[in-house]
Amino acid sequence: GLLLCEALSQEIRSLLLQIQNDLFDLGGSLAYPAAPFTEDKLERLDATIAQLNAGLPPLKEFILPGGTRAASLCHVVRTVTRRAERDLVTLAQREEVPAHGLPYLNRLSDLLFVLSRVLNRSAGQAEALWQPSNAK
């Protein structure tokens, strides 16, 4: 929801709203296991990642969180998604979880990373690259 407060294209806004709906579906499946969390949601994320990545230069270095406010928020949301993924792994050790829930959260964090790159690039913001301490 926080990202939706930013100035975004209608395409990205629609994507984020769809993800919000997917996450509510996942929550529903966790609360009521008979409610399906279907593979098509995962497939849609994979297709979106591929589409967004197609317009980006290949990664040659590690990218640090930063850039525009919207891109930075993507990184924050990405870390929250990773935490939710770890929590779902812990829950899966005790009870059955939706089959596509873990891969969905994993891909969602990937999508948020790619989206941060897209948002920075569209704003003309250079990516912050990791400078290792031992680099000369």
C-alpha positions in Angstrom: 0.0 0.0 0.0 2.8 2.4 0.8 4.2 2.3 -2.7 0.8 3.3 -4.1 1.2 6.7 -2.4 4.0 7.5 -4.9 3.6 8.9 -8.4 3.6 5.8 -10.5 2.5 4.9 -14.0 -0.9 3.3 -14.4 0.7 0.1 -15.4 2.8 -0.2 -12.2 -0.2 1.0 -10.1 -2.3 -1.8 -11.6 0.5 -4.3 -11.0 0.8 -3.3 -7.3 -3.0 -3.5 -6.8 -3.0 -7.0 -8.3 -0.2 -8.0 -6.0 -2.2 -6.7 -3.0 -5.2 -8.8 -4.1 -2.9 -11.8 -4.5 -1.5 -11.3 -1.0 -5.0 -11.2 0.5 -5.8 -14.4 -1.4 -2.7 -16.0 0.1 -3.7 -14.8 3.6 -7.2 -16.3 2.9 -5.6 -19.6 1.9 -3.6 -19.6 5.1 -6.6 -18.9 7.2 -8.9 -21.3 5.3 -6.9 -24.0 3.6 -9.8 -24.9 1.2 -9.4 -21.5 -0.4 -7.1 -22.0 -3.4 -3.9 -20.0 -4.0 -3.4 -20.9 -7.7 -0.3 -21.2 -9.8 -1.6 -18.6 -12.3 -0.6 -15.9 -9.8 3.0 -17.2 -9.7 3.0 -17.4 -13.5 1.8 -13.8 -13.8 4.7 -12.7 -11.5 7.2 -14.6 -13.6 5.9 -13.0 -16.8 6.0 -9.6 -15.3 9.6 -10.0 -14.1 10.6 -11.1 -17.6 8.8 -8.2 -19.2 10.3 -5.6 -16.8 13.8 -7.1 -17.0 13.7 -7.0 -20.8 14.1 -3.2 -20.7 17.0 -3.1 -18.2 20.7 -3.5 -18.8 22.1 -6.8 -17.5 23.5 -6.7 -13.9 27.2 -6.7 -13.7 27.6 -5.5 -10.2 25.7 -5.6 -6.9 23.1 -2.8 -6.5 22.5 -1.2 -3.2 19.1 0.0 -2.1 18.5 3.6 -2.9 17.6 6.1 -5.6 14.2 7.6 -5.8 11.8 7.4 -2.9 9.6 4.9 -4.8 12.6 2.7 -5.7 13.8 2.9 -2.1 10.3 1.8 -0.9 10.5 -1.2 -3.3 13.6 -2.2 -1.4 11.9 -1.8 2.0 8.9 -3.8 0.8 11.3 -6.4 -0.7 12.8 -7.0 2.8 9.4 -7.3 4.3 8.5 -9.9 1.7 11.6 -11.9 2.4 10.7 -11.8 6.1 7.2 -13.1 5.3 8.8 -15.8 3.1 10.9 -16.9 6.1 7.9 -16.9 8.4 6.0 -19.1 5.9 8.9 -21.5 5.7 8.7 -21.8 9.5 4.9 -22.3 9.4 5.4 -25.0 6.7 7.5 -27.0 9.1 4.5 -27.4 11.4 1.5 -27.4 9.0 0.5 -27.5 5.4 0.7 -24.2 3.5 -0.5 -23.3 0.1 1.7 -25.0 -2.5 2.4 -21.8 -4.5 2.7 -19.5 -1.5 6.4 -19.8 -0.9 7.4 -19.5 -4.6 5.1 -16.5 -4.9 6.7 -14.7 -2.1 10.2 -15.5 -3.4 9.3 -14.2 -6.9 7.6 -11.2 -5.4 10.8 -10.1 -3.8 12.6 -10.6 -7.1 9.9 -8.5 -8.8 10.3 -5.7 -6.3 14.1 -5.6 -6.9 13.5 -5.4 -10.7 10.8 -2.8 -10.1 13.2 -0.6 -8.1 15.6 -0.7 -11.0 12.8 0.2 -13.5 11.6 3.1 -11.3 15.1 4.5 -10.9 15.8 4.2 -14.6 12.6 5.9 -15.6 13.4 8.8 -13.3 16.9 9.1 -14.7 18.4 8.1 -11.3 21.7 6.1 -11.4 21.8 2.9 -9.5 24.0 2.9 -6.3 26.6 0.2 -6.9 28.3 -1.7 -4.1 31.9 -0.7 -3.6 33.7 -3.5 -1.8 36.0 -2.4 1.0 38.9 -4.4 -0.5 38.4 -2.8 -4.0 41.4 -0.9 -5.3 
